[in-house]
Structure formats: C-alpha cells, structure tokens
Amino acid sequence: MENIQDYIESGILEQYALGELSPAEQASVEAQAARHPEIRTELQQVQEALGFYAEAHAITPPAGMRERVLGNVMAQIAKPASTLRADVDAVAQANSGAYVSAAQPVAAAPEAVVRPISSAPVAGPSRSTWAMAASVALILSLGANALLYTRWKDASSDLVALQNDQARFATTTTVVQKELGALRQENEVLRSDEFRAVALAGTKTAPTAHAKVLFNPATHKVYVDVKSLPALPAGKQYQLWALDKGKPVDAGVLTAATATGEGIQQMKDIASAQTFAMTVEPEGGSVSPTLSTMTVVGNI
C-alpha cells in the first residue's frame, strides 16, 4: 500500500465498523489490518469509540413493552389446535421449495459465521459528533469561568466593603483618641494647682455672660472655659485679651465650639497679665480690642 494514512482517512474503517461493506470488502479491510499495525490500531480505536458512543446513547425500552410481548406469546399459546395446524401448514407450504426428495442427497447448510463480540462492527462517532462534544466542553468551560468571575467579583466587593469598614473604624478610633487626649488634658489643667483660675464676669453689654481663664504663670499657658456667652452675628468672633500693666495683649480668638461651652480651649501663651477680658471682633481677630464690645472681664 502506497499511503497508509490516506487509506485510514478514506472512511473505509468507519464503514467496516458500521457493517456497511460487502463480505469481500470486509475481508480486504481485515487483511490490511493484519498486514499494517497502524491500520489495525486505528480500526480498534474506531470500534472502541463507536462502542462507547452506542453505550452512551442506548435507548431504554418503552414502558409496558415487556407486558405487551408476554401478552402476545400467551395469546399464541391459547390458540385452538386447528388454528395452530393451519399456521404450521401455511409455513410448510411457503418453505416447500427449500426441501428436496428423500431420494436425493441433501446439501449441508453452510455453517453460520460467528464473530466474537469484540470484533463485531460497532457504530463510531463522526466528525460532527466530536465537534459537538468539543462545543459542549467549551460551553461548560465558559460557564465555569463565568461562575469563577462572579465569585471573584463578589469576593472583591466583600474585600472593598471590609476595607471601607476598617477605614471608618480607624477614623472613628482616631477621633475617639483625640477626644480622650483632650479630656485628659482638660482634666490635668482643671486639677493642676499650677493654674490660676480667673473668673470673667459679664459687663453691661452682656450682664449674664460668664467665662473662666486658667493661667499658669510658670509655663505661660492659658486656657479658656466658657460658661455662657451671647450668640454672635455672622462674621464675628470672640477674642481674648490679656492686660499686662494696662497694655492689651492678643491671647487668640475662640472657636465656635468653645464659644458655646464645648470644652476648654488652649489660647496663646501669655508671659504676664493682671487682667483678662473678652471682646467681639471680626472673624480672625483684631490687632487691638474694640472696647465697646467687651463682654466679660476679670482680674487675677
């Protein structure tokens, strides 16, 4: 044989496995398979593949078939003897040509050829079957990838949410720590014997106003603690002044929170002072106090 591969790809092995060849063609294929190991191996693979395909696509008998077959058999058994005799005669007459006279010798019937089950032709998958199997595998792969991608997106979303929670927790922790630090500092200032408490009483401009200044002559630290101050118009801010030998010294402006009594506020350091006062100034403070807006004042 000139080209074994061309012989294999001609499709004759599949026809042999499907039982579509004549006896002479079958004998030719078997001879080629015995002569060439490549053809024999390919033929075995085709038969095995067709066997798997046939097994995978086996059809289950319809429900009730067993009962119908048994019913037909029982009906034949129950026929009258005359009817059975007529059936036998009809069969004998139909096959009369197959008999010869007793005087003539009867030729022996050819012995039936029995093929081993392993060599019996089996249907095999065509190229379209393999293409369909590949398509199914591709669809399953795409489905698995889509599932993995969805789970990855869910995990990423959970991770982002967790990171956001951690960021919020960190921010909250920072704020709480800052507030605790401020409270500790306030407690230290309020309980320290080094600070002098200077009560600031309201003036005629705001007779109900009250505030307190905590002054440390050694460290020059100054804190203000508001008890009650009138609300300010827009664009205005309270400013603390220290009077040192009659000369006003800027001690800083109060925040809006401090002006409403939310905790104490550290002001600018003051080297020396005999009196503290508070006036209403434009936002950001003034270089010199506006005496007409003095709200509270107190001596050390």
C-alpha positions as CSV (number, residue, x, y, z in Angstrom):
1,M,0.0,0.0,0.0
2,E,1.4,3.4,-1.0
3,N,-0.1,5.6,1.6
4,I,-1.5,4.1,4.8
5,Q,-2.7,7.5,6.1
6,D,-4.8,8.1,3.0
7,Y,-6.3,4.6,3.5
8,I,-7.1,5.4,7.1
9,E,-8.7,8.8,6.2
10,S,-10.7,7.3,3.4
11,G,-13.5,6.3,5.8
12,I,-13.5,2.7,4.9
13,L,-12.6,1.7,8.5
14,E,-15.7,3.5,9.8
15,Q,-17.8,1.7,7.1
16,Y,-16.3,-1.6,8.2
17,A,-17.2,-0.8,11.9
18,L,-20.7,0.2,10.8
19,G,-21.2,-3.1,8.8
20,E,-21.7,-1.3,5.5
21,L,-19.1,-3.2,3.5
22,S,-19.6,-6.3,1.4
23,P,-18.0,-9.6,2.5
24,A,-15.2,-9.1,0.0
25,E,-14.5,-5.6,1.2
26,Q,-14.6,-6.7,4.8
27,A,-12.1,-9.4,4.1
28,S,-9.9,-6.8,2.4
29,V,-10.0,-4.5,5.4
30,E,-9.2,-7.4,7.7
31,A,-6.2,-8.3,5.5
32,Q,-4.9,-4.7,5.6
33,A,-5.3,-4.6,9.4
34,A,-3.4,-7.8,9.7
35,R,-0.6,-6.5,7.5
36,H,-0.3,-3.0,8.8
37,P,-0.2,-2.3,12.6
38,E,-1.2,1.4,12.0
39,I,-4.5,0.3,10.3
40,R,-5.1,-2.4,13.0
41,T,-4.7,0.2,15.8
42,E,-6.9,2.8,14.1
43,L,-9.6,0.1,13.4
44,Q,-9.6,-0.9,17.1
45,Q,-9.9,2.7,18.2
46,V,-12.8,3.3,15.8
47,Q,-14.6,0.2,17.1
48,E,-14.0,1.2,20.7
49,A,-15.2,4.7,20.1
50,L,-18.3,3.5,18.4
51,G,-18.9,1.1,21.3
52,F,-18.7,3.9,23.8
53,Y,-21.0,6.0,21.7
54,A,-23.5,3.2,21.3
55,E,-23.4,2.6,25.1
56,A,-23.8,6.3,25.9
57,H,-26.8,6.6,23.5
58,A,-28.6,3.3,24.4
59,I,-32.3,3.7,24.3
60,T,-34.4,2.4,27.2
61,P,-37.4,0.2,26.0
62,P,-40.7,2.0,26.3
63,A,-42.7,1.3,29.5
64,G,-45.1,-1.7,29.1
65,M,-43.2,-3.3,26.2
66,R,-42.5,-6.4,28.3
67,E,-46.2,-6.8,29.2
68,R,-47.2,-6.5,25.5
69,V,-44.7,-9.1,24.3
70,L,-45.7,-11.6,27.0
71,G,-49.4,-11.0,26.2
72,N,-48.8,-11.8,22.5
73,V,-47.0,-15.0,23.4
74,M,-49.7,-16.1,25.8
75,A,-52.3,-15.4,23.0
76,Q,-50.4,-17.7,20.6
77,I,-50.3,-20.5,23.2
78,A,-54.0,-20.2,23.8
79,K,-54.9,-20.6,20.0
80,P,-57.1,-23.7,19.2
81,A,-55.3,-26.7,17.8
82,S,-56.9,-26.3,14.4
83,T,-55.7,-22.8,14.1
84,L,-52.1,-23.8,15.0
85,R,-52.3,-26.7,12.5
86,A,-53.3,-24.2,9.7
87,D,-50.4,-21.9,10.7
88,V,-48.0,-24.8,10.5
89,D,-49.3,-26.0,7.1
90,A,-49.0,-22.5,5.7
91,V,-45.4,-22.2,6.9
92,A,-44.6,-25.6,5.4
93,Q,-46.1,-24.7,2.1
94,A,-44.3,-21.4,1.9
95,N,-41.0,-23.3,2.5
96,S,-41.7,-26.2,0.2
97,G,-39.1,-25.0,-2.2
98,A,-36.4,-25.4,0.4
99,Y,-36.9,-29.2,0.6
100,V,-35.7,-32.0,-1.8
101,S,-36.9,-35.5,-2.2
102,A,-35.7,-38.2,0.1
103,A,-34.0,-40.0,-2.8
104,Q,-31.7,-37.1,-3.4
105,P,-28.9,-36.2,-1.0
106,V,-29.5,-33.0,0.9
107,A,-26.7,-30.5,0.7
108,A,-25.4,-29.5,4.1
109,A,-26.3,-25.9,5.0
110,P,-23.4,-23.6,5.3
111,E,-22.1,-23.2,8.8
112,A,-23.0,-19.8,10.3
113,V,-20.1,-17.5,10.8
114,V,-20.0,-16.2,14.4
115,R,-17.9,-13.2,15.1
116,P,-16.5,-12.5,18.5
117,I,-18.3,-9.7,20.3
118,S,-15.0,-7.8,20.5
119,S,-14.7,-7.8,16.7
120,A,-18.3,-7.1,15.8
121,P,-18.7,-3.9,13.9
122,V,-19.8,-1.0,16.1
123,A,-21.0,2.4,15.2
124,G,-18.5,5.1,15.8
125,P,-18.7,8.9,16.2
126,S,-18.5,11.1,13.2
127,R,-16.5,14.3,12.9
128,S,-19.7,16.2,13.7
129,T,-20.1,14.2,17.0
130,W,-16.6,15.2,18.0
131,A,-17.3,18.8,17.1
132,M,-20.5,18.7,19.2
133,A,-18.6,17.2,22.1
134,A,-15.9,20.0,21.8
135,S,-18.7,22.6,21.7
136,V,-20.3,21.2,24.9
137,A,-16.9,21.2,26.6
138,L,-16.3,24.8,25.5
139,I,-19.8,25.8,26.9
140,L,-19.1,24.1,30.2
141,S,-15.7,25.8,30.4
142,L,-17.2,29.2,29.7
143,G,-19.9,28.5,32.3
144,A,-17.2,27.6,34.9
145,N,-15.2,30.7,34.0
146,A,-18.3,32.9,34.4
147,L,-19.1,31.3,37.8
148,L,-15.5,31.9,38.9
149,Y,-15.6,35.5,37.7
150,T,-18.9,36.1,39.5
151,R,-17.4,34.7,42.7
152,W,-14.2,36.8,42.2
153,K,-16.4,40.0,41.8
154,D,-18.3,39.1,45.0
155,A,-15.1,38.5,46.9
156,S,-13.7,41.8,45.6
157,S,-16.8,43.6,46.7
158,D,-16.6,42.0,50.1
159,L,-13.0,43.0,50.3
160,V,-13.8,46.6,49.4
161,A,-16.6,46.7,52.0
162,L,-14.2,45.3,54.6
163,Q,-11.6,47.8,53.7
164,N,-14.2,50.6,54.0
165,D,-15.3,49.3,57.4
166,Q,-11.7,49.2,58.5
167,A,-11.1,52.8,57.3
168,R,-14.3,54.0,59.1
169,F,-13.2,52.2,62.2
170,A,-9.7,53.7,62.0
171,T,-11.2,57.2,61.6
172,T,-13.6,56.7,64.5
173,T,-10.7,55.4,66.6
174,T,-8.6,58.4,65.8
175,V,-11.4,60.8,66.7
176,V,-12.1,59.0,70.0
177,Q,-8.4,59.0,70.8
178,K,-8.2,62.7,70.1
179,E,-11.2,63.4,72.3
180,L,-9.8,61.3,75.1
181,G,-6.5,63.2,74.8
182,A,-8.3,66.5,75.0
183,L,-10.3,65.3,78.0
184,R,-7.1,64.1,79.8
185,Q,-5.5,67.5,79.1
186,E,-8.5,69.4,80.4
187,N,-8.6,67.2,83.5
188,E,-4.9,67.9,84.1
189,V,-5.4,71.6,83.7
190,L,-8.5,71.8,85.8
191,R,-7.0,69.7,88.6
192,S,-3.5,71.3,88.5
193,D,-2.5,73.6,91.3
194,E,-0.2,75.4,89.0
195,F,-3.0,77.1,87.1
196,R,-4.8,80.1,88.5
197,A,-8.5,80.3,87.8
198,V,-9.6,83.8,86.8
199,A,-13.4,84.3,86.7
200,L,-14.6,86.5,84.0
201,A,-17.9,88.3,84.8
202,G,-20.4,89.9,82.3
203,T,-20.3,93.6,81.6
204,K,-23.1,96.0,81.0
205,T,-23.1,94.8,77.4
206,A,-23.8,91.2,78.5
207,P,-24.6,91.0,82.2
208,T,-25.4,87.3,82.1
209,A,-22.2,86.2,80.4
210,H,-19.7,84.1,82.4
211,A,-16.3,82.6,81.5
212,K,-13.1,81.4,83.2
213,V,-9.4,81.7,82.3
214,L,-6.8,79.2,83.6
215,F,-3.4,80.8,83.6
216,N,0.0,79.2,84.5
217,P,2.5,82.0,85.4
218,A,5.4,79.5,85.3
219,T,4.7,77.9,81.9
220,H,2.7,80.9,80.5
221,K,0.0,78.5,79.3
222,V,-3.5,79.9,79.0
223,Y,-6.8,78.1,78.7
224,V,-10.4,79.5,78.5
225,D,-13.6,77.8,79.7
226,V,-16.8,79.4,78.6
227,K,-19.9,79.1,80.8
228,S,-22.3,81.4,78.9
229,L,-21.7,83.9,76.1
230,P,-24.3,85.7,73.9
231,A,-24.6,84.3,70.3
232,L,-22.6,86.1,67.8
233,P,-23.8,87.6,64.5
234,A,-22.4,86.3,61.2
235,G,-18.8,87.3,60.6
236,K,-18.0,88.0,64.2
237,Q,-15.7,86.1,66.7
238,Y,-14.8,86.4,70.4
239,Q,-11.2,87.4,71.1
240,L,-9.4,87.0,74.4
241,W,-7.1,89.8,75.7
242,A,-4.5,89.8,78.5
243,L,-3.9,93.2,80.1
244,D,-0.3,93.5,81.2
245,K,0.3,96.8,83.1
246,G,-2.7,98.3,81.2
247,K,-1.5,97.2,77.8
248,P,-3.7,94.7,75.9
249,V,-2.0,91.6,74.5
250,D,-3.7,89.3,72.0
251,A,-4.4,85.9,73.5
252,G,-6.2,84.5,70.5
253,V,-9.7,84.0,69.1
254,L,-12.3,81.5,70.4
255,T,-13.6,78.7,68.1
256,A,-17.4,78.5,67.6
257,A,-17.4,75.3,69.7
258,T,-15.6,76.9,72.6
259,A,-17.9,80.0,72.5
260,T,-20.9,77.6,73.0
261,G,-19.2,75.9,76.0
262,E,-18.0,72.7,74.4
263,G,-14.8,72.0,76.4
264,I,-11.8,74.3,77.2
265,Q,-9.5,75.8,74.6
266,Q,-5.8,76.5,74.8
267,M,-5.0,80.1,73.9
268,K,-1.8,81.9,73.1
269,D,1.0,81.9,75.7
270,I,1.0,85.0,77.9
271,A,4.2,86.0,79.8
272,S,2.5,88.2,82.3
273,A,-1.0,89.6,83.0
274,Q,-3.1,91.1,85.7
275,T,-6.5,91.1,83.9
276,F,-8.2,89.1,81.2
277,A,-11.1,90.4,79.0
278,M,-13.1,89.2,76.0
279,T,-14.4,91.4,73.1
280,V,-16.4,90.8,69.9
281,E,-14.2,91.2,66.8
282,P,-14.3,90.5,63.1
283,E,-13.5,86.9,62.2
284,G,-9.8,86.3,62.5
285,G,-9.4,88.8,65.3
286,S,-8.1,92.4,65.6
287,V,-4.8,94.0,66.4
288,S,-6.4,96.0,69.2
289,P,-9.6,95.3,71.2
290,T,-12.9,97.0,70.5
291,L,-13.7,98.2,74.0
292,S,-17.3,99.0,73.2
293,T,-17.9,95.2,72.6
294,M,-16.2,94.0,75.8
295,T,-18.4,91.1,77.0
296,V,-16.6,89.6,80.1
297,V,-13.6,90.8,82.3
298,G,-11.8,89.6,85.4
299,N,-8.7,90.3,87.5
300,I,-6.1,87.8,88.6
